[in-house]
Amino acid sequence: MTYDDENIFAKILKGDIPCESVFEDEHVLSFKDINPQAKLHILIIPKKKFIDITDFLENADPEYQSSFWYS
């Protein structure tokens, strides 16, 4: 399986789909969900290209992972 540059999160990162950002740095983008399942529902996505959480956990270096968890 390969990374799809046209998935919804890739489009958000590229700015093709707008979002209401709440935090951003060189590693992550955090934004409000457009269809929240709770009063406050924030999505946090890595800026590097990972297929899924397994890919992220297996292939992101520990420094990158730690910056993601503490964003």
Secondary structure by P-SEA (a helix, b strand, c coil): cccccccaaaaaaacccccccccccccbbbbbbccccccbbbbbbbccccccaaaaaacccaaaaaaaaac
